[in-house]
Every structure is written in C-alpha cells, then in structure tokens.
Amino acid sequence: MSEKKMSTEAPKMKALGFTLLVVTYLSLNSSLNLLNKWSLGVYGFRFPFLLTSCHMAFSFCVLAPVAMREPWESHRRTLEKQWKGIVYIGAFMALNIALNNISLLDISLTLNQIIRSAIPVVTCLLAILVESRYPSGQELAALITLTLGVMLAVWQGTVTGKPYAIVFCLVGTVCNGAMMTFSGKVLSEKLDVVRLTFYTAPVSLVCLAPFFWAYERESFYDYLPAHMNGVALIILVSSINAVCYNMIHSLMIKKTSAVTTTVLGEVKIIGLLVLSAMLLGEGKEFTLKMTLGVVLAMAGFAMYSHSKIQRLRDVQPRVISLTASGNGSSPELVPLKVGDMSTMHRVASSNGSSVSQV
C-alpha cells in the first residue's frame, strides 16, 4: 500500500472508529435509560438504590477475571498512585444517583430535568478547577446556548419542589459533573477503562448500601416473594447493559473529554424529543417553547463542534516545506500529514539529520 493511500485512509478509519464509538455510547445510554425507566416505573420495581448496587456488584464480578490477569504488583502501584481519584469517582457516582433519586420524592420531574440540563456547564467549570482545562470563549458560549436550549425543550408541566429536594438535585448535578471530571483526569494518566470500572464499582457499592438499607430494605422484602422471576431478569439484563455502558462511557471520556461526553448526552435528549414527535405522533405537544429550545440546543451543539474542530486544526503539527512557495522566494509552513511523518523519519534516519516541528 502506498504512503499516499495510507495518509488518506488513516483519517477515514479514525473517523469511522469515532463514529462507531459515539453510536455505541448513545445506544447503550438510551437502552439503559429505557430499561431502568420501564423497570422502575412500568413494572413497579421501585428500588433504584438496589438496582444500581446490583449493577456495581455485577461489574466488579464480571471484570474481575480480566482485571486480575494483571500481576498484583501492577494493581498495587496503580492504587497507590490513583486511589484518591478512584474514590472520588466512585463516591461522586453514588452520591449523584442517591441525591437525584431522593430529590424526586419532592420535586417535579420538569424542574429536575431543567437543573440537570446544566451538567455540561458544571463539568466545564469543574474541569477548570481539577484539570486546569480552560475553554475558549466560543466553547463557553456554545455550552451556555446548548444548556439553555435543553432547559427550554424539557420545560413541560409545573416547576415545583421543596427546598431540600431542589438542593439535593443541585448537589447531585455537581456530583455528576465531578464524577465526569475526575474520570477524565484519571483516564488521562494511563489507566484503562476496564480497571477504572473494576476499581470504582466497589466504592460506589459501599456508598449506595446505606441508602438501600434506609430507604428500600423493608419494602423490597415485601415485594420480592411475589416477583422473584421478574426481579432476577431485570437485575441480570440491566446489569449486563450497565457494565457495557460504564466501560463505553469511560472510553468516550478518554477519547474526547468529560465536557464533550456531556454535550453528546444533551444532544441525545433533544434527539429523543424530536424522534418522539415525528414517529410517535406527539407533534401536537411540541410547543413554541420546545421548538425554540431545540433550535437553541442544536445551534449550541453546532458552535461547540465548530470550536473543537477549529482547535484541532490549530494544534495540527506543521513542518517547514523544502519546496519553495508559489513565487519561488522562500520555504513555507505546511500541515504535517501521516505519510509525510513516516517519510521524514526514514530520511532522517538514513542521513542522520532531524526534522523539527513548529
């Protein structure tokens, strides 16, 4: 295969792989949400703390054979270096789930969704504090536009809630952003997604156990005898979905960033609203406010995508071309391509010279 062909096919393969990752992430996210909504709502298995605890326990048990293929010394070194981040991720994940579920007892679903629509902005602010990742002005404007659009789109029905429930929902949203941010930081330090999921699962399980004991234990013991088979099936199927989603979610953060992953989550919400209106005959329920929200959200997503593409172009390596420019006066700076890099390395190794990037 020629170097020119390799240089043109490599970006295509990379784009195809990224597209497949995004589709898988959104599919698993949607399927897990729908399965949990059906289980907790339609079927009547109203034990979210127990369900999430089972997801964590299942993840730990399934990933244990894979993770333990590494020597114990490797795990010891990783935990000594990364234990704080692992504890933060596991604890923030559990608190996000716990506080959000408790808040739903005394807050309208609309207000809950409006508050949680701010996750991209919260994650961006936390990324500044934790990772020192500063967004450009265009990125920040895009995130605010996207967030306002999603807030308008999900604003249906009454916006009410008791003060404690609103506070719990706000804190849970911050915990969600913190979990995403610390995941991005830990994954950037050469920790793979399998071991991250394996390490954080028991932390989340320990944090969620007291909530199950306090809020669900007695009612679950009354519910179980009459629904034994259904409970087992729900726990098994949703746990398989959850462990796949958690790993893809971590991989998405690693390949992009915590903020970009939350942006995709917001776009998924808008996509589901539009699809339900088109395919399920809910177009009449699409108010002017919802339409404006969808337009704002998509505009924010377009702005954010443009800013990320522009940043990638700005950081693309460049080299001094040995070919004179069009007027024959002097060399010029040109973008470095995949095939060019391999050619330069061979030339440099053959004549002992070096090529410098600028």
N, C-alpha and C positions, 0 to 999 in steps of 0.2 A: 504494500500500500504506500503510495507516495506521501511525502510530507505535506504537500498542499492539501491532499484529500483528508489527511489526519487533522490538519488545522481547521478545516471546515466542518468535519463530523464531530469533533470533540465538543464544541459548544452545543451542537444539536443534541448529543447524548446527555449532556449535563442538563439541558433544559427539559428533556423528556423525563429524566430521573426526578427532577424537582417537581414537575407537573404530577407525576405519579405519586410522589410523597404528599403533595397538597391534597390530591383527590382521596388518597387513603386516609389522611388525617381528618378531612371533613366528613368522609363516610363513616368512620369509626365514631367520631364525635356525635354525629346525628343519630346513628344507630343506638349508641349508649344512652343518649338523652331520651330517645323514644322508648327504649326498653325500660328505663327507670321510671319514666312518666306512666307507662302502662302498668308496671308492677306496683308502684306506689299509689296510683290513682284508680285505674280501671279495675285491676284485680283485687285491690284492697290490702296489699302487703305494705302497710303504713309504718315501716321500720327502717328509715333511711340510715340511721347510725349502724344498725346491724348489717344492712346490705353493704354499706361501704367498708365496714370492718371485715366482712367476708371477702370482699374484693382484695383488700390488703393482704389477708392471710393466704388467699389463693395465689396472689402474685409472688409472695415470698416462697411458697412451697414449690410452685412450678419453675421458678427461676433458680432455685437453689442448686439443682444438678448442673446447670450451665455455669452459674457463678462460682461454684466450688471446684470447677475444673482448674481454676487459677490456684497456685500454691497459697497456703495460709499467710506466708510472709508478704505476699503481694497485697492481700486484704489488710493486713496489719499496717503496712506503710500507707495505704490509701486512707484508712480510717484515722490514722494519726494525723494526717495532713488535712483531710476533708471533713472531719467529724462535725465541726460546727455547722458547715453548710448543709450537711445531710440532716442534722437535727432540725435546723431551721426549715428546710423544705418539708420534711415530714410533719412537723408541728403546724406550720402555716397551712398545709393542705388540710389537716384535720380541723383546725380552727375555722377555716373557710367553710367547710361543709357543715360543721356543727352550728356556728353562729348564723349562717344563712337559713338552715332548717328551723332553728328556734325562732328566728325573726318572722318566718312565715306564719307563725301561730297568731300574730297580732299586727300584721302589715298586709296591705293589699298586694296582690301579685303584680299589678301595674307599677306601683311605687318600688317594689323590689327589683323589677327589671330595669326601671329607669336608673336606679342607683348603681346597679351592676353593669350598666352600659358604659360607665366611666372607667372600666378596667384598663383600656389602653392608655389613657392619660395617667392613671395611677401608676401603672407599670413603667411608663416613661419617666415619671418623676423619681420613682424608686431606683431605676437604672442609673440615674444621675448620682444618687447618693451611694449606691452599692458598687456599681461598676465604673463610675465616672464616665458614662456614655452620654454625651450631650447631643440632643437632637438639633438639626438645623431649624431655622425659622419656618421654612416651608413644611418640614415634618411635623412640627408642633402645631402649626395652623391646620394641617391635614387631620391630625389626630382629634383636635377640638371639633372640627367640622364633622368628622365621622361620628364622634360621640354624640354631638347634638342631634345629628340625623337619626341615629338609632334610638335615642331617647324619645324623639317625636314619633317615630314609627311604632314603638311599642306602647305608647301612651294611649291606652284604651281603658275605659271604665274609671272608677274612683281612685283617687290618690290619697289614701288614708293610712294611718299607722300610729301605734302607741310610741311614745318617745324611746322606750328601751328597745323596741323592735327596730326602729329606724337606726339607732346607734349600733345595734348588733349587725344590721345589714351593711352599714358603712364600714365597720371594723372588719367584717368578713370580706368585703370587697378589697380592702387594703391587704388583708392576709393572702387573698388570691394573687394580687399583684406582687407581693413579696415572695410567694412561692415560685412564681414565674421568674422573677428576677434572680433569685438565688440559684434556681435551676440553670439559668443561663451562665451564671458565674462559675458554678461547679463544673458544668459540661465544657466550658472553655478551658478548663485545667486538666484536660486529657482523661476525663472519667467517662466511660461508655454508658449508653442508655440502659443496658441490661443491669449493670452493677448499681447504677443510680436507683433504678426501680427496686432492686433487691434490697438495698440498704435503707431506703426511705419507708418501705412498706411496714416493717415492724414498728417504726417510730410513730407513724400515723395510726396504726392499730392500737398501740398503748394509749395514745391521746384520745382516741374515739371510744375506747372501752368504758370509761366513766360515764359518758353521755348515754350510751346504750343502757348501762346499769340504772341510771337515774330516771330516764325518760321512757324506756321501751321494754324493760325486762318483764315486768308483770303482765302487761298486755300481750306480749309475744308468747308467753307460756300459755295464756288462754287461747290464743289464735292458732297455735301450732297443731294441736291434735286433729282438728277438722280440715287442715290444709297441708298435710305432710308432703304429699307428692308435688303439689304446686310450688311450695316453698323450695323444695330441693331443686326443681327445674329452674326456677327463677334465679336462685343463687348460682347454679352452675353456669347457665348461659350468660348471665350478666357478668360473672367473674371472668369468663373467657374473653368477652368483649372488653372488659375493663383493663385486663393485663395487656392486651394488644394496643388499646388506645393509649395507655400510660407510656408505653415504650415509643410509640409513634409521636406522641405529644412531646416527649423529651427530645426525640430526634429532630422534630420540627424546630424546637428552640435552638438546638445545637447548630442546625444548618442555616437558620436565619437569625432570629433573635427573639427574646421574650416579647418585645413590643409587636413585632411583625406577626407572631403567633396569635396575639390577642386581636390584632386587626383582622386576621382571617376569620377568627371566631365571630366578630361583629358582622362581617360580610355574610357569613353563613346565616345569621339571624335574618338579615334583610332578604337573602335569597329564599329562605323558607317562607317568609311573609308573601313575597311576590308569587312563588310557586303555588301556595295555597289559594291565592286569589285567582290564579289562572286555571289551575287544574281542579280545584275543589269547589268552584263556583262561589267563592267568597268575595268576588269583586265589588259587590254592593256594599260590603262592610269596609271597603277601602276608602276612608275619609280623606278630605283635603289635607288634613294634618299628617296622616300617614304617608300620603303621596309626597308631600314636601319633605318628610323625614327620609324617605327612600332616596329622593333626588339628592338631598344633602349628604347622606351617607355614601352614596356612590361617587359623588364629587370629592368627598374627603378621601375615599379609597384611591381614586384616580390621582389625586395630588400626592398622596403618600407613595404610591407606586412610582410616579414620575421622579420624586425626590430620591428614592432608593436607587433607581436606575441611573440617575444623574451622578449620584455619589459613587457608584461602581465605575462609571466612566472616568470620573475624576481621579480615582486611585489606580486606574489601569497603568501598569508599568510601561515606560517609554524608553527607547534607546536612540542613540544618535545614528541616523542612517548614513551609510558610507556612500550612498548615491546622492549626487548633487540635486538640488531642488530644480524646479522647472526653469528658472532663469540661469541655471548653471553657476550660480555665485557661491553657494555655501551649503554644507550639510543641513538637514532638517530633522526635527524630532518626529518620530512616527510611533504609533501604538505597537507594542510588542505582541506578537501572535504566538500561538502554541508551536507551530512548525518552526518559526524563527528562533525560538528559545533553544530547541534541540539542535538546530543547525549551528548556532553560536557556540554552544557547549562543545560540539565536536571540533569546530575551527579553533576554539581557544585551547583545547587540549592538545591539538596537533602542532600548534606553533608557539605554545607557551604564553600567549597573550591572554588578556582578560577583557570582559565586557562589563561596563558599569551601567547600572540603571539610574535614572534621574527622576 
